[in-house]
Amino acid sequence: MSDTRRMLAEMADPLFAELGPGANEDRDLSRLEALGLPLLLVSEDEGGFGGGWLDALTVFRLAGYHTLGIDLPALIVARVAEGDRFDALMAFARTAQIAGALDAALALSVGYVNERQQFGRALGKFQAVQQSLARFACEAAAANCAAMGAAQALGRGSAEFEIAAAKLRANRAVEIGTTVAHQVHGAIGFTQEYALHQLTRRLWQWRSEYGNDAFWSRRLGKAVIARGADSFWPDLTARTD
């Protein structure tokens, strides 16, 4: 992590944790503006923060981790988006938020099973629970890698393919991650007082926004078919050069 992104994380993390799901634009937006976050991607010459897409990934992911009630990613993207590119950039933003929220739900689930006792031992000691959480961890890691790949591609220029693949992969991780989280928590996961429902409700919402599974599957499929079978592997490997 660069010094800039480390600084962003150190500024944003405690503030997002404090504001959380209850953040309100009328009351709390000024605190985000004081840090220059809505102008994150605006150049310094234009009075902005001068950040890049990897910086945005850091902020978007933390907004997802803490289920920030203000849609800060939308405010940031709105400053730089033009035309149809707005939807693609917001798909990236939601991918990053999904990655952060999955990590938060995973941490909550691991903490719960290590504390909850069943038949005289912690739930986390049962092999079936361990296997479920391992699968969850793989899905969360995949969503984070997808978001990172899309951010890196945006930094290079056009990233339509990478964003499509990232949003689709993150969407699919939501289904497995939220299922496992609620399975290991049992009924408590749905209670108003417990934090998990805040995460899973947002995850289900972000999964459907700016392209659901079917939308991005069709988009990717059409792109691959248009290029032809012989171009698929060269095109794919060229994106990692």
Residue pairs with C-beta under 8 A, 6 or more apart in sequence:
1 9
1 58
2 54
4 51
4 55
5 54
5 55
5 58
8 51
8 55
8 58
8 59
9 58
9 62
11 35
12 35
12 37
12 58
12 59
12 62
12 63
13 62
13 66
15 31
15 32
15 35
16 62
16 63
16 65
16 66
16 68
17 66
19 28
19 31
19 66
19 68
19 69
19 70
20 66
20 67
20 68
20 69
21 67
21 68
21 69
21 198
21 202
22 69
23 68
23 69
23 70
24 69
24 70
25 70
28 69
28 70
29 38
29 70
32 38
32 70
32 72
32 75
36 48
36 49
37 49
37 59
37 72
37 76
38 72
38 75
38 76
38 79
39 47
39 48
39 49
39 76
39 79
40 48
40 49
40 51
40 55
40 56
40 59
40 76
41 48
41 49
41 51
41 52
41 53
41 55
41 56
41 76
41 77
41 79
41 80
42 48
42 49
42 50
42 79
42 80
43 50
44 50
48 79
49 55
52 155
53 92
53 151
53 152
53 154
53 155
54 151
54 152
54 155
56 73
56 76
56 93
56 96
56 151
57 96
57 147
57 148
57 151
59 72
59 73
59 76
60 72
60 73
60 76
60 92
60 93
60 96
60 97
60 100
60 147
61 96
61 97
61 99
61 100
61 103
61 144
61 147
62 68
62 100
63 72
63 73
63 97
63 100
64 96
64 97
64 98
64 99
64 100
64 101
64 104
64 202
64 206
65 100
65 101
65 103
65 104
66 100
66 104
67 101
67 104
67 198
67 199
67 202
73 90
73 93
73 94
73 96
73 97
74 90
74 93
76 93
77 86
77 89
77 90
77 93
78 86
80 89
81 89
81 90
87 210
87 211
88 159
88 160
88 163
89 154
89 163
90 209
90 210
91 163
91 164
91 166
91 167
91 210
91 211
91 216
92 147
92 150
92 151
92 154
92 159
92 163
92 166
92 167
93 210
94 167
94 170
94 206
94 209
94 210
95 143
95 146
95 147
95 150
95 163
95 166
95 167
95 170
96 147
96 151
97 202
97 206
98 143
98 147
98 170
98 171
98 173
98 174
98 203
98 206
98 207
99 140
99 143
99 144
99 146
99 147
99 170
101 199
101 202
101 203
101 206
102 136
102 139
102 140
102 143
102 144
102 173
102 174
102 177
102 203
103 140
103 144
104 199
105 177
105 178
105 181
105 196
105 199
105 200
105 203
106 133
106 136
106 137
106 140
106 177
106 181
108 181
108 195
108 196
108 199
109 133
109 136
109 180
109 181
109 184
109 185
109 196
110 124
110 133
112 123
112 184
112 185
112 188
113 122
113 123
113 124
113 129
113 133
113 184
114 122
114 123
114 124
115 122
116 122
116 123
117 123
118 126
123 129
123 184
124 130
124 133
129 184
132 180
132 183
132 184
133 180
133 184
135 176
135 180
136 176
136 177
136 180
136 181
139 172
139 173
139 176
139 177
140 173
140 177
142 169
142 173
143 169
143 170
143 173
143 177
146 165
146 166
146 167
146 169
146 170
147 166
147 170
149 162
149 165
149 166
150 159
150 162
150 163
150 165
150 166
152 162
153 159
153 161
153 162
153 163
153 239
154 162
154 163
160 223
161 220
161 223
161 239
162 239
164 211
164 216
164 219
164 220
164 223
165 216
165 220
167 210
167 211
167 216
168 211
168 213
168 216
168 217
168 220
170 207
171 207
171 211
171 212
171 213
171 216
172 213
174 203
174 204
174 206
174 207
175 207
177 203
178 200
178 203
178 204
181 189
181 196
181 199
181 200
182 189
182 190
182 196
182 200
185 194
185 196
188 194
188 196
189 196
189 197
189 200
190 196
190 197
191 197
207 213
211 219
224 232
227 235
